[in-house]
Amino acid sequence: MKKNKYDEKFPKLLNSIVCAIDILGFSDMILDSCNNGLGNNLLGEINYLIEKNKKCIIPDKYSQGKIKIFTDNMVVAYPIDNDGESELNEILDNVAEYQFNLALEGLFVRGGISIGEFYINEDIVFGPALLDAHYQESQVACYPRIVLDDKTVGQLQIHIQNYNKMPENQNILIDTDGKWFIGYLNTIFKYYKECNNDYEFELVKIKLLEKHKEKLEEMLMKHKENIFVWDKYVWTANYHNFFCDLYFPLETDLKIAKHLLLSWPRQISTGDF
């Protein structure tokens, strides 16, 4: 059966699943690096990281998905065939891996996912699904999370009801505000195929979580005097600790210390003068 695809010569809106992603704090990174004469360094680093990690979004030549990148912004779209189950599975899995890989480099992202009419080619991205995904990213996500809009949640619920346990069900979490979002740390379980045995796999998972913890602690310390930015990394640290409690309850050293996540008042001392 011929699959839907975005026609380069004859543009046409297709029912699609669309994800909009943005790197947190990128504008400040540009200003800081350029003011310090390091603009080219940042440009080279970002170019390398995005080129390296975007491959996990569209892993092979058979995928009908498309990507459009505007430095710190990315739009990923998959045209939907039939009930859209395979496309939904693929985008959730691949976007989670992309988010995870960037987090290990100290780049945390937020995003939104929607379903609807959409078109993309080399020059244009167009359609209401893009507007909805961008709204979720810019107005709803707030924290370094990729949230699903109501249409996507509804579609996922239909798929879940058809199975006792769907693979992506473990990759989706519900936040305290009721929003469904991608649990990107589940990506560590994909490394099983690269390991020779269970012991080696366990060491790899621990190492990856240690690196994630390290990058988060750097961000928490860096932004501790800016409560609005710091709070975003507190949210991510709480998600990190939740994941560690869930899958590695005995590895207490993997968790981020509470004193980095709380801000307590103190009395005035002579050192304040």
PAPA-306183 format. One record per residue (C-alpha): residue number from 1; residue in one letter; z, y, x. Coordinates in pm, 1 decimal, m for minus. Example, Ala and Ser with C-alpha at 12.3 -4.5 7.8 and 13.67 -1.06 7.14 Angstrom:
2
i = 1&aa = a&up = 780.0&north = m450.0&east = 1230.0
i = 2&aa = s&up = 714.0&north = m106.0&east = 1367.0
// end
This chain:
273
i = 1&aa = m&up = 0.0&north = 0.0&east = 0.0
i = 2&aa = k&up = m97.2&north = 341.3&east = 132.5
i = 3&aa = k&up = 204.5&north = 561.2&east = 199.3
i = 4&aa = n&up = 237.9&north = 926.1&east = 107.1
i = 5&aa = k&up = 181.1&north = 1160.7&east = 399.5
i = 6&aa = y&up = 145.5&north = 1533.9&east = 451.8
i = 7&aa = d&up = m228.5&north = 1608.9&east = 466.3
i = 8&aa = e&up = m308.4&north = 1853.9&east = 747.5
i = 9&aa = k&up = m642.4&north = 1963.9&east = 596.2
i = 10&aa = f&up = m557.1&north = 1970.4&east = 226.6
i = 11&aa = p&up = m200.5&north = 2099.2&east = 174.9
i = 12&aa = k&up = m21.4&north = 1949.8&east = m122.3
i = 13&aa = l&up = 343.0&north = 1944.9&east = m226.2
i = 14&aa = l&up = 494.1&north = 1596.8&east = m211.0
i = 15&aa = n&up = 825.2&north = 1468.1&east = m341.5
i = 16&aa = s&up = 1027.3&north = 1455.8&east = m18.9
i = 17&aa = i&up = 1369.5&north = 1429.0&east = 132.0
i = 18&aa = v&up = 1429.7&north = 1732.8&east = 352.0
i = 19&aa = c&up = 1700.6&north = 1817.4&east = 604.0
i = 20&aa = a&up = 1762.2&north = 2162.6&east = 754.7
i = 21&aa = i&up = 1974.9&north = 2173.3&east = 1070.6
i = 22&aa = d&up = 2120.0&north = 2464.8&east = 1267.0
i = 23&aa = i&up = 2308.9&north = 2470.3&east = 1600.3
i = 24&aa = l&up = 2642.8&north = 2651.1&east = 1566.5
i = 25&aa = g&up = 2698.9&north = 2959.7&east = 1778.9
i = 26&aa = f&up = 2348.7&north = 2960.0&east = 1924.0
i = 27&aa = s&up = 2298.3&north = 3337.2&east = 1893.7
i = 28&aa = d&up = 2613.9&north = 3399.8&east = 2096.2
i = 29&aa = m&up = 2500.1&north = 3144.9&east = 2352.8
i = 30&aa = i&up = 2172.5&north = 3335.2&east = 2397.5
i = 31&aa = l&up = 2344.1&north = 3672.6&east = 2432.5
i = 32&aa = d&up = 2608.5&north = 3546.2&east = 2675.2
i = 33&aa = s&up = 2361.0&north = 3362.6&east = 2896.6
i = 34&aa = c&up = 2112.0&north = 3651.3&east = 2908.9
i = 35&aa = n&up = 2385.5&north = 3908.7&east = 2978.9
i = 36&aa = n&up = 2498.0&north = 3692.6&east = 3271.4
i = 37&aa = g&up = 2146.5&north = 3642.9&east = 3403.4
i = 38&aa = l&up = 2139.8&north = 3279.4&east = 3298.3
i = 39&aa = g&up = 1891.2&north = 3298.9&east = 3012.0
i = 40&aa = n&up = 1635.9&north = 3075.0&east = 3181.1
i = 41&aa = n&up = 1903.9&north = 2816.8&east = 3253.0
i = 42&aa = l&up = 2001.3&north = 2798.9&east = 2885.5
i = 43&aa = l&up = 1637.5&north = 2791.0&east = 2777.1
i = 44&aa = g&up = 1563.7&north = 2499.1&east = 3008.1
i = 45&aa = e&up = 1875.6&north = 2308.9&east = 2902.5
i = 46&aa = i&up = 1813.9&north = 2353.1&east = 2529.4
i = 47&aa = n&up = 1447.9&north = 2260.2&east = 2564.9
i = 48&aa = y&up = 1541.5&north = 1942.8&east = 2751.8
i = 49&aa = l&up = 1812.3&north = 1837.9&east = 2505.4
i = 50&aa = i&up = 1600.5&north = 1893.8&east = 2194.6
i = 51&aa = e&up = 1295.4&north = 1718.9&east = 2341.2
i = 52&aa = k&up = 1514.6&north = 1429.0&east = 2449.3
i = 53&aa = n&up = 1700.0&north = 1383.9&east = 2123.1
i = 54&aa = k&up = 1438.5&north = 1468.1&east = 1860.2
i = 55&aa = k&up = 1280.8&north = 1128.9&east = 1933.1
i = 56&aa = c&up = 1553.9&north = 960.7&east = 1732.9
i = 57&aa = i&up = 1447.4&north = 1156.1&east = 1422.1
i = 58&aa = i&up = 1101.3&north = 998.6&east = 1413.5
i = 59&aa = p&up = 1136.6&north = 682.9&east = 1623.4
i = 60&aa = d&up = 786.3&north = 539.8&east = 1602.7
i = 61&aa = k&up = 425.2&north = 620.3&east = 1520.6
i = 62&aa = y&up = 445.9&north = 446.3&east = 1183.6
i = 63&aa = s&up = 694.5&north = 690.9&east = 1035.6
i = 64&aa = q&up = 553.1&north = 945.1&east = 790.0
i = 65&aa = g&up = 830.9&north = 1193.6&east = 868.8
i = 66&aa = k&up = 760.7&north = 1533.1&east = 1021.9
i = 67&aa = i&up = 966.3&north = 1777.3&east = 1230.6
i = 68&aa = k&up = 946.8&north = 2153.6&east = 1271.5
i = 69&aa = i&up = 1168.1&north = 2314.0&east = 1536.7
i = 70&aa = f&up = 1252.6&north = 2682.4&east = 1575.7
i = 71&aa = t&up = 1474.5&north = 2662.4&east = 1885.5
i = 72&aa = d&up = 1816.6&north = 2623.7&east = 1720.9
i = 73&aa = n&up = 1678.4&north = 2538.8&east = 1376.1
i = 74&aa = m&up = 1514.8&north = 2213.0&east = 1278.2
i = 75&aa = v&up = 1352.6&north = 2094.7&east = 957.2
i = 76&aa = v&up = 1300.8&north = 1720.5&east = 910.6
i = 77&aa = a&up = 1111.9&north = 1583.1&east = 611.6
i = 78&aa = y&up = 1005.1&north = 1243.5&east = 483.8
i = 79&aa = p&up = 758.0&north = 1207.1&east = 192.8
i = 80&aa = i&up = 901.6&north = 968.5&east = m64.9
i = 81&aa = d&up = 737.3&north = 647.7&east = m181.0
i = 82&aa = n&up = 856.8&north = 453.3&east = m485.6
i = 83&aa = d&up = 1232.2&north = 504.3&east = m536.7
i = 84&aa = g&up = 1283.0&north = 671.9&east = m197.6
i = 85&aa = e&up = 1543.9&north = 422.9&east = m78.6
i = 86&aa = s&up = 1385.4&north = 351.3&east = 259.3
i = 87&aa = e&up = 1318.3&north = 720.0&east = 329.5
i = 88&aa = l&up = 1675.4&north = 812.7&east = 237.9
i = 89&aa = n&up = 1814.2&north = 536.0&east = 459.7
i = 90&aa = e&up = 1596.8&north = 644.4&east = 748.8
i = 91&aa = i&up = 1669.1&north = 1015.2&east = 739.2
i = 92&aa = l&up = 2046.0&north = 963.9&east = 704.0
i = 93&aa = d&up = 2051.0&north = 722.6&east = 996.3
i = 94&aa = n&up = 1822.8&north = 923.6&east = 1224.4
i = 95&aa = v&up = 1978.8&north = 1263.1&east = 1153.6
i = 96&aa = a&up = 2323.9&north = 1115.5&east = 1219.4
i = 97&aa = e&up = 2206.4&north = 995.2&east = 1560.4
i = 98&aa = y&up = 2057.0&north = 1336.6&east = 1640.0
i = 99&aa = q&up = 2379.9&north = 1512.2&east = 1540.8
i = 100&aa = f&up = 2587.1&north = 1269.0&east = 1745.6
i = 101&aa = n&up = 2372.0&north = 1302.7&east = 2057.5
i = 102&aa = l&up = 2388.5&north = 1681.5&east = 2051.5
i = 103&aa = a&up = 2766.6&north = 1674.3&east = 1995.9
i = 104&aa = l&up = 2805.5&north = 1472.8&east = 2315.3
i = 105&aa = e&up = 2632.6&north = 1762.3&east = 2493.3
i = 106&aa = g&up = 2867.9&north = 2017.5&east = 2336.8
i = 107&aa = l&up = 2617.5&north = 2134.0&east = 2074.4
i = 108&aa = f&up = 2757.8&north = 2097.6&east = 1723.5
i = 109&aa = v&up = 2531.6&north = 2138.6&east = 1422.6
i = 110&aa = r&up = 2555.2&north = 2198.1&east = 1052.0
i = 111&aa = g&up = 2291.6&north = 2114.6&east = 796.7
i = 112&aa = g&up = 2187.5&north = 2037.7&east = 442.8
i = 113&aa = i&up = 1980.7&north = 1767.5&east = 276.4
i = 114&aa = s&up = 1788.5&north = 1795.1&east = m50.4
i = 115&aa = i&up = 1518.2&north = 1613.4&east = m245.6
i = 116&aa = g&up = 1219.5&north = 1781.1&east = m409.9
i = 117&aa = e&up = 870.3&north = 1917.5&east = m360.4
i = 118&aa = f&up = 782.8&north = 2004.0&east = m1.6
i = 119&aa = y&up = 496.1&north = 2041.6&east = 244.0
i = 120&aa = i&up = 484.2&north = 2068.3&east = 623.1
i = 121&aa = n&up = 213.5&north = 2097.6&east = 889.6
i = 122&aa = e&up = 181.8&north = 2255.2&east = 1233.9
i = 123&aa = d&up = 196.8&north = 2607.9&east = 1095.5
i = 124&aa = i&up = 398.5&north = 2604.3&east = 775.5
i = 125&aa = v&up = 699.7&north = 2460.1&east = 596.5
i = 126&aa = f&up = 697.2&north = 2522.1&east = 222.5
i = 127&aa = g&up = 863.1&north = 2415.7&east = m99.0
i = 128&aa = p&up = 1178.9&north = 2432.3&east = m311.7
i = 129&aa = a&up = 1334.8&north = 2132.4&east = m132.3
i = 130&aa = l&up = 1340.2&north = 2340.4&east = 187.0
i = 131&aa = l&up = 1511.4&north = 2629.2&east = 7.3
i = 132&aa = d&up = 1773.3&north = 2392.7&east = m134.8
i = 133&aa = a&up = 1835.3&north = 2223.8&east = 201.5
i = 134&aa = h&up = 1863.3&north = 2561.0&east = 374.8
i = 135&aa = y&up = 2109.8&north = 2680.9&east = 109.9
i = 136&aa = q&up = 2329.4&north = 2376.4&east = 173.9
i = 137&aa = e&up = 2313.8&north = 2440.7&east = 548.9
i = 138&aa = s&up = 2377.0&north = 2816.2&east = 542.4
i = 139&aa = q&up = 2608.3&north = 2857.7&east = 242.9
i = 140&aa = v&up = 2780.2&north = 2524.8&east = 175.6
i = 141&aa = a&up = 2819.1&north = 2327.7&east = 498.6
i = 142&aa = c&up = 3037.1&north = 2593.8&east = 673.5
i = 143&aa = y&up = 3164.8&north = 2339.2&east = 927.2
i = 144&aa = p&up = 2972.6&north = 2117.7&east = 1172.3
i = 145&aa = r&up = 2869.6&north = 1880.1&east = 896.3
i = 146&aa = i&up = 2540.8&north = 1791.2&east = 729.7
i = 147&aa = v&up = 2599.4&north = 1795.1&east = 353.9
i = 148&aa = l&up = 2401.2&north = 1631.5&east = 74.5
i = 149&aa = d&up = 2312.3&north = 1837.0&east = m231.5
i = 150&aa = d&up = 2371.2&north = 1706.9&east = m584.4
i = 151&aa = k&up = 2017.3&north = 1566.5&east = m618.8
i = 152&aa = t&up = 2053.7&north = 1365.0&east = m298.1
i = 153&aa = v&up = 2400.1&north = 1243.9&east = m396.2
i = 154&aa = g&up = 2264.3&north = 1134.7&east = m734.4
i = 155&aa = q&up = 1983.9&north = 939.5&east = m569.5
i = 156&aa = l&up = 2224.5&north = 777.1&east = m326.4
i = 157&aa = q&up = 2456.3&north = 678.0&east = m610.4
i = 158&aa = i&up = 2169.1&north = 500.2&east = m784.4
i = 159&aa = h&up = 2094.7&north = 302.1&east = m468.3
i = 160&aa = i&up = 2460.5&north = 217.2&east = m412.6
i = 161&aa = q&up = 2492.6&north = 82.4&east = m767.7
i = 162&aa = n&up = 2208.9&north = m161.1&east = m695.9
i = 163&aa = y&up = 2401.1&north = m323.4&east = m409.8
i = 164&aa = n&up = 2751.0&north = m450.1&east = m348.8
i = 165&aa = k&up = 2750.9&north = m264.1&east = m18.1
i = 166&aa = m&up = 2471.0&north = m49.6&east = 119.4
i = 167&aa = p&up = 2436.8&north = 10.2&east = 495.8
i = 168&aa = e&up = 2435.7&north = 388.1&east = 465.0
i = 169&aa = n&up = 2742.4&north = 379.7&east = 238.2
i = 170&aa = q&up = 2960.9&north = 359.7&east = 550.0
i = 171&aa = n&up = 2775.5&north = 656.0&east = 706.1
i = 172&aa = i&up = 2855.0&north = 892.6&east = 418.7
i = 173&aa = l&up = 3196.7&north = 1049.5&east = 363.5
i = 174&aa = i&up = 3339.4&north = 1275.2&east = 92.0
i = 175&aa = d&up = 3516.8&north = 1588.1&east = 213.1
i = 176&aa = t&up = 3821.4&north = 1755.0&east = 58.0
i = 177&aa = d&up = 3592.9&north = 1998.7&east = m126.5
i = 178&aa = g&up = 3408.1&north = 1706.6&east = m285.4
i = 179&aa = k&up = 3095.5&north = 1745.8&east = m72.0
i = 180&aa = w&up = 2923.5&north = 1431.9&east = 57.1
i = 181&aa = f&up = 2836.1&north = 1455.3&east = 426.6
i = 182&aa = i&up = 2699.6&north = 1240.7&east = 707.9
i = 183&aa = g&up = 2963.0&north = 1061.4&east = 917.8
i = 184&aa = y&up = 2768.2&north = 1086.1&east = 1241.8
i = 185&aa = l&up = 3026.0&north = 908.1&east = 1459.0
i = 186&aa = n&up = 2913.7&north = 578.3&east = 1306.3
i = 187&aa = t&up = 2621.8&north = 610.5&east = 1547.4
i = 188&aa = i&up = 2837.6&north = 446.8&east = 1815.0
i = 189&aa = f&up = 2791.9&north = 112.8&east = 1639.7
i = 190&aa = k&up = 2416.6&north = 128.3&east = 1706.0
i = 191&aa = y&up = 2483.8&north = 73.1&east = 2076.4
i = 192&aa = y&up = 2559.9&north = m292.9&east = 2010.8
i = 193&aa = k&up = 2197.7&north = m390.4&east = 2074.1
i = 194&aa = e&up = 2215.4&north = m233.1&east = 2421.3
i = 195&aa = c&up = 2522.5&north = m431.1&east = 2530.9
i = 196&aa = n&up = 2541.6&north = m783.3&east = 2670.4
i = 197&aa = n&up = 2865.4&north = m885.7&east = 2498.6
i = 198&aa = d&up = 3142.7&north = m763.9&east = 2267.8
i = 199&aa = y&up = 3364.8&north = m655.0&east = 2557.2
i = 200&aa = e&up = 3094.0&north = m433.7&east = 2703.3
i = 201&aa = f&up = 3021.3&north = m296.0&east = 2354.9
i = 202&aa = e&up = 3388.0&north = m205.3&east = 2306.9
i = 203&aa = l&up = 3394.1&north = m16.4&east = 2637.7
i = 204&aa = v&up = 3080.4&north = 175.9&east = 2543.1
i = 205&aa = k&up = 3227.6&north = 280.8&east = 2207.8
i = 206&aa = i&up = 3548.7&north = 399.2&east = 2375.1
i = 207&aa = k&up = 3356.3&north = 593.0&east = 2639.1
i = 208&aa = l&up = 3142.6&north = 768.4&east = 2378.9
i = 209&aa = l&up = 3444.5&north = 869.8&east = 2172.7
i = 210&aa = e&up = 3620.4&north = 995.6&east = 2486.2
i = 211&aa = k&up = 3319.7&north = 1217.0&east = 2560.9
i = 212&aa = h&up = 3314.2&north = 1345.5&east = 2202.3
i = 213&aa = k&up = 3685.2&north = 1422.5&east = 2229.2
i = 214&aa = e&up = 3633.9&north = 1602.7&east = 2560.5
i = 215&aa = k&up = 3361.0&north = 1827.9&east = 2420.4
i = 216&aa = l&up = 3569.4&north = 1912.6&east = 2114.0
i = 217&aa = e&up = 3872.5&north = 2000.2&east = 2324.7
i = 218&aa = e&up = 3651.9&north = 2233.9&east = 2529.1
i = 219&aa = m&up = 3538.2&north = 2409.3&east = 2211.4
i = 220&aa = l&up = 3892.0&north = 2433.8&east = 2072.7
i = 221&aa = m&up = 4018.5&north = 2597.4&east = 2391.7
i = 222&aa = k&up = 3715.6&north = 2823.2&east = 2427.8
i = 223&aa = h&up = 3745.9&north = 2964.2&east = 2074.0
i = 224&aa = k&up = 4123.4&north = 2959.0&east = 2025.5
i = 225&aa = e&up = 4134.9&north = 3339.7&east = 1995.7
i = 226&aa = n&up = 3860.5&north = 3351.6&east = 1732.6
i = 227&aa = i&up = 4013.9&north = 3190.9&east = 1424.5
i = 228&aa = f&up = 3688.1&north = 3177.2&east = 1227.7
i = 229&aa = v&up = 3502.3&north = 2982.9&east = 1496.8
i = 230&aa = w&up = 3806.6&north = 2781.5&east = 1606.7
i = 231&aa = d&up = 3857.2&north = 2658.0&east = 1250.8
i = 232&aa = k&up = 3512.2&north = 2495.9&east = 1251.8
i = 233&aa = y&up = 3606.1&north = 2282.9&east = 1550.6
i = 234&aa = v&up = 3945.2&north = 2203.5&east = 1400.0
i = 235&aa = w&up = 3755.9&north = 2054.5&east = 1106.0
i = 236&aa = t&up = 3543.9&north = 1844.3&east = 1345.0
i = 237&aa = a&up = 3851.9&north = 1737.4&east = 1539.6
i = 238&aa = n&up = 4016.1&north = 1621.3&east = 1217.9
i = 239&aa = y&up = 3704.3&north = 1419.6&east = 1138.1
i = 240&aa = h&up = 3716.1&north = 1272.8&east = 1490.8
i = 241&aa = n&up = 4080.6&north = 1173.0&east = 1445.7
i = 242&aa = f&up = 4008.7&north = 1026.3&east = 1101.2
i = 243&aa = f&up = 3735.1&north = 810.5&east = 1252.1
i = 244&aa = c&up = 3962.8&north = 695.1&east = 1534.9
i = 245&aa = d&up = 4240.8&north = 604.9&east = 1289.6
i = 246&aa = l&up = 3990.6&north = 410.2&east = 1080.6
i = 247&aa = y&up = 3822.4&north = 205.7&east = 1352.9
i = 248&aa = f&up = 4044.7&north = 233.5&east = 1662.1
i = 249&aa = p&up = 4404.2&north = 261.7&east = 1532.9
i = 250&aa = l&up = 4553.5&north = 120.3&east = 1854.5
i = 251&aa = e&up = 4361.5&north = 357.0&east = 2085.9
i = 252&aa = t&up = 4587.0&north = 655.6&east = 2031.3
i = 253&aa = d&up = 4461.2&north = 833.3&east = 2344.0
i = 254&aa = l&up = 4124.0&north = 877.1&east = 2176.2
i = 255&aa = k&up = 4271.4&north = 1121.5&east = 1925.9
i = 256&aa = i&up = 4284.6&north = 1496.3&east = 1976.1
i = 257&aa = a&up = 4641.4&north = 1624.2&east = 2012.4
i = 258&aa = k&up = 4789.2&north = 1802.6&east = 1712.1
i = 259&aa = h&up = 4900.6&north = 2101.7&east = 1916.9
i = 260&aa = l&up = 4531.2&north = 2190.1&east = 1965.7
i = 261&aa = l&up = 4474.5&north = 2184.1&east = 1589.8
i = 262&aa = l&up = 4772.1&north = 2393.5&east = 1478.6
i = 263&aa = s&up = 4867.1&north = 2751.9&east = 1546.1
i = 264&aa = w&up = 5240.6&north = 2826.2&east = 1547.4
i = 265&aa = p&up = 5408.2&north = 3168.9&east = 1564.2
i = 266&aa = r&up = 5648.5&north = 3241.3&east = 1849.9
i = 267&aa = q&up = 5910.4&north = 3497.4&east = 1937.5
i = 268&aa = i&up = 5834.1&north = 3792.2&east = 2162.7
i = 269&aa = s&up = 5917.3&north = 3736.4&east = 2528.5
i = 270&aa = t&up = 5921.4&north = 3958.3&east = 2838.0
i = 271&aa = g&up = 5584.6&north = 3811.8&east = 2934.9
i = 272&aa = d&up = 5430.5&north = 3998.4&east = 2642.0
i = 273&aa = f&up = 5496.4&north = 4336.8&east = 2807.4
// end
